[in-house]
Amino acid sequence: MTEGETSCTLPPMKTWLVAFCVVCLARPARAAEPAPGVKPNIGLETAETICKITGVAMSPLLGTGAVGAYDWFKTPSEKRDSLHWYARPLFWLPALLLVGAVAAKDAAGAALPPGWKKPLDVAETIENKVAGIVAAGAFVPLITTFFPTDSGTSAGLVHLGFATVSFAGFLNLLLTPLAMAAFVVVWIAAHAINVLILLSPWGAVDAALKAFRTFLLGLVTITSFTNPFAGVILSLIIIVIAYFLAGWSFRLTVFGSIYVWDFVTGRRKGFKPAPNANWMFTARKIERTPIRTYGKLVRGEKNQLTFEYRPWLLLKPRTVTLLAGRYAVGRGLFYPEIMRVEGEETKTMLVLPPRYRTHEDEVSLAYGFSEVRDVGLLKGFKAIWRGIKSLFGAEPKPVAA
């Protein structure tokens, strides 16, 4: 969660939903099936598949619902019973209504008191995770059609005895993992925007991030409808950029997931820190360990602090040793931190999940740190409260040496 929040007028996101529907309806309808004797355009089918995967990855619930609604309305009524689950009104209608509710939440965010919008942002982050998992496992394999089965792809193999084998279907099956990998890297990058919104204390940043993702989604959609080949170039550019951002996006996604889980479950109640090896995130790059890496802080036999982690949570364990010096635990409003004290200045080195809040003294005792001090907004709030009490003649309590 964040250490504070200010309200800001969010863009009316209902407008881009309306624009999306208008573009869908304005697009020249393609025949549900190719005319007899006419082979489907493999390049066009491939371009549309790549654009669909990219668009749905950026907003799984909206993308899946919009594609399902489009397929429903373009399919003749007598053939709608054969449509996939995502093209049934029982799915795409509630999905689009839920997307509309999220848009209304964003539009009304400026009218809500500071902090009230964050629980709704948590709910949206959970929705995006669930929709992304469903889309990756149950939607992408259904729309992965790089080679139409009736395009004559296997015609050249008839004389080799493969007349009964759908070679096009086999190629689609081979390319499905590649399509799912492209979906995952784009989804992780797009989901990182949800996490940034969740952690941002400023409404202006929330609005800018939502506007950026909306712009990309609308650009891919409109470009793919007007010129599918221009759309596929744009989609491939987004996929390549998402690939290079995959590590950063993955760490941010893990960071947001753990924070959301601790917030929703109220895990700090009844939780007790370990006497050693507690889970936390790096707050800055430490040697070759990037920011927001998830691992355990361990105090060794010689009192040295080491951070142990696995890249991508699965690879071979790595260890980085923190510089020797004076360390302290910072008590924040939503989460604690571990900082290195350098004279009058402090440098945040690690950030603990919200479940460690109210357990700062135990963490300090476990690692033998020098002190626990208030940081961030909590420090400011307490200073303001002391100032208010002093205005009314309340004397501060003496501090023990």
N, C-alpha and C positions, 0 to 999 in steps of 0.2 A: 504494500500500500504506500501511499505518499505521506510526506511530512507536512502537507498543507495543500490547499486548493483555492483557486480563485475562479469565479464564474466568468463566462464569456459567451457571447451569442454564437451559437453553432449554426452552420449553414442549414437551410431547410432541406433536409435530405430526402423528403418526399418527392422533390422535384426530379431528382435523378431516377427514382423508381418510375415515375410517370414517363420520363424520357426514354427509359429502357423499354417500357411496354410500347410506346409509340413507334420506336425504331423497329421493334419486332413485328408490329402490325404493318408497318410501311414497307417492309422487305418484300420483294417479289416472291411469291410462294413457289417453292420447287415442288415438283410432282413427288408424291410419296414413293412412287416406284418408277423406274425408268420406262420409257415407252418400249414396246416390243421391238427387238432388233437393235436397240440403241444401247451401247455400253456406257455405264457410268464413268464419269471423269475421275480417275484415281487421284490425280493431283488435287482436285477440288475437294474430294472426300477427305483426303489427308489434311489439307489446310483447315477445313472446318473442324476436324477432330482435335487438332493441336490448339485451335482457338478456344474450343469448348473446354478442354482440359485446363488451359491457362486461366480463363475467366472464372470457371467454377472453383479453381484453387484459391483465387483471390477472395472470393466470398462464397463458401460452399453452400450455405442455405439458400441464398438469393440465386446463385447460379443454377443449382439443381432444380429449384422450384420454377425458375424462368424457362429452363430447357424443357422441363416436364410440361408446363403450360403450353409452350410453343408446339411441342409434339402432339399434344391433345387437340389443339384447335386446328392444326393442319391435316390431321388424320381423319378420313371419312368416318362417319358415325358407326357404320357397320363393321369397321375394322378396329375400333378402339379397345375392344376386349383383349386384343393381342398385345397391347402396349405394355411396356415395363412398369414396375411399381412407381417410379418417379414421375411417370406421365399420367398417373391416376389422380383425379381431383381430391381423393382422400389424403394425398400427400402434398401436392403442389399448392393447393388452396390454403391449408393451415400454414405451410411454410412461408408463403408470401404474406399472409396475415401477420405472422411472427416478425418477419422482416419489417413490415410496416410499423409494428409496435416498437421495434428497436429504433427506427427512424424517428418516431414520435418522441421517444426518450431522449434522443440526441437534440431534437428541436426544442424540447422543453428543459434542457439541461441548464440554460441560463437562468430560468425562473426558480430552480431548486436552490435551497440553502447550501452553502459550502459543505462538502462532504456527503450530501445526500445522494449525489449521482454515482458515487463510487460503488456502492453495493449493486446498482444496476449495471455498471461496467463489469463487475465481477460476474454477474449472470450472463452478460453478453459474451464474455471470454469463455465461460463454460459452454455456452451454446455453440460458439465457433469451434471449440475442440471436438465436441460430439459430432457436429455436422461434418467436420473435416475427416474424422475417422470413418463415418458412414460413407461419405463420398469416395474416399480412397479405396475402401474395401468392396462397396456394393454398386457404385455408380461408374467409376472410371473403367472397369473391365467391360461394362455393357456398351459404352460409347466408343471404345477403342476399335475403330474400323479404318485402318489405313489402306486395306485392300478389300474392296467389295467382293463378296463371294460369288456374285454373278457377273464379274467383269471380264471373265475369260482368262484370268490369270493362270489357271491350271490347264487351259486348252492345249498348250504346247506339250504337256506331259501325258496326253492321252495315249500316244503311241508307245509310251514307256510302261504302260500298265497301271497308271495312276488315275484312271478315269473316275474312280469312285472316291478319290481322296480330294478334300477341299483344301487345295494348296494355299489359297488366299486366307482361309480360316486358320491354317497352321501358321502362316506368317503373322497374322493378327495376334495369335496366341504368344508367339515369340516376342512381339513388340509390346505386349501388355505390361511386362515389368518395367520396360523403359518409360512407358507412358505414366505408370504409377510413380516412378522415381521423379519424373518431371513435375508431376502433381505435388508430390511431397515437398520438394525444395521450394516451389512457389508458395505452397500453403504455409510452410514454416515462416517464410519471409513475410507473408501477409499477416499471419497470426502475431508476429512480433509487433505489428502496429497496435493490435489489441492490448498487448502487454505494456507497450509504451504509454498508451492512453490510460491504462489502469494505474501505472506508476507516476504519471505526470501530475504535478500539483497545479498546473495552469490550464484553464479552459481554452486559452488561445492555442496552446500546443495540441490539445485534443482536436480542436476544430481543424487545424492545419493537417494533422495526420489523417483524419477522416476524409478531408477534401482531397488529399493526395491519392489515397487508395481509390476513392470514388472516381477521380479523374482517370487513373490507369484502367479501371474496370470499364468505364464508359468508352475510353479510347479503343480498347481491344474489341469491345462489342460492336461499336459503330464501324470500325475499320474492317472487321471480319464480315459484316453484312454488306458493306459497299464494295469492298475488294478483298476477297478471301486471301489472296496471295500476299497483299500488303499486311493483312491481319496476321498471317502466319510469321512473317518477318518480325513484326512487333512482338508476337508471342515468344518467338525464339530468343529475341533480345532480353525479354523479361526472364525467361528460364535461365539464360546464361548468367545474368546479373544475380538472380536468386541462388544459383549454384555457388558463386564466389562469396555470397553472404551467408551460406548455409551454416557455417560454424558459429558465427555471431548470432544468427537467428535462433539456432538450436539452443545455445546457452541462455538466451533471453527467454525462450519458450519454457525451458526448465525452471528458470528463475520465477517467471510468472505463475507457472503451474503450482509450484510449492507454496508460493505466497497465497494464491487463491485457495488451495486446499487447507492451509492453516487458518485462513480467515473464515471459510465456510464451516469448518468442523469445530472451530473454537478449541484447537488442539492444545493451546497453552494451559488450559485447565487440567490439572492432574498430571501435567508433563514435568519431568525432572531431567535436568541436564546430566550427561554422563560425567563421571569423574575425570575422563580424558576422552579424546577423539569425538568431538562434537561436530555435527554437520553445519557447514556455512559456505558462503560464496566469497570469492575474491572481489574486492571493491575497486581494484586497479590492477594493472598488469604487473606481475611479480616475476622478474626474470623472463622466462619464456612462457609463463602461465598467463593466459589472457584473462581479461576482466569477466566477471560473473561465472567463473568456473566453479563447479559444485564439488566439494570434497570435505575431508575431515581435518581439523586442526589437532595436532598431537604434540604434547610436550614430552621430549625424550628424557633419557636418564641424566643427561648433562644439562638439562633445563633449556635446550634449544627448541624452538618452535618450528615444526615442519607441517606443511600442508600436503596431504595425500589425496590424489584424485585419479580418475580414469578418463581419458579423452573420449568424448561421445558416450560416456557412462559405461562403456563396454570394453574398451581397448586396454592394453597393458598398463598397470598402475605406474604413476609417476609421483615424484616427491620433489618439493621445493622447500628450501629452508629460509625462514624469515630472518631478516637482519636482527642481530642482538640489540637490545636496548630496553627502554622503559615502555611498557604497554599498559593500557587501561581499557575498561569496558565503557562504552557510551550508552546511556539509557535514552532511547528515542521515544517519540510519541507512538510509533507503530511497530518499530523493530529496533533491537540493539545493534551495536557495532563494536568492533575491536579496532582500536587506534593506537598508533605509535606516537608517544609524546616526545617531542623534540624541543626542549626549552619551553617557550610560551606557546608554541604552535603544536598542532596535532595533525596527523595524517591518517585518514581512515584506510585500513588495510583489508579488513574483512567485514562482511555484513551477515548477521544471523537471521534466520527465518523468524516470522512473527511468533512462533510457538515459544521462543526464548524470551519474549517480553515478560516482564515482572520476575525473571529469573537471572537478572544481571549479576546479583551478588554471588549466586551459586557458580556462575561461569567464571567470575573473577577469582573465586576461591579455588576452583578446579585447576586453573592455570597459574595461580600465584601472582596475579596482576596487582599493581600498586593501588588502584582505586577504581571507583565507579563514579562517573560524572554525567550530568544531564547534557544532552546535545540537541541540536536542531530546534524544532518548534517547541519541544517540551521545555527546553531551557528558556526560550523566549516567553512561553506561557507562564512559567513559574516566576520569571522576573516581573512580568506584568502584574501577576497576582500579588507579589510582595509589595509592588508599588501601590496597588489599590489598597492593601491593608494598611500601609504606612500613612496613606491619606486620611484614614479614619482613626489614626492613633494607635494601631496595633503594633506592638513591639515584636521584632523578629526573635525567634527562639535562638538561644546560644548554640553554637555549633561545637561539638566535641572535638578536641584536638586529636 
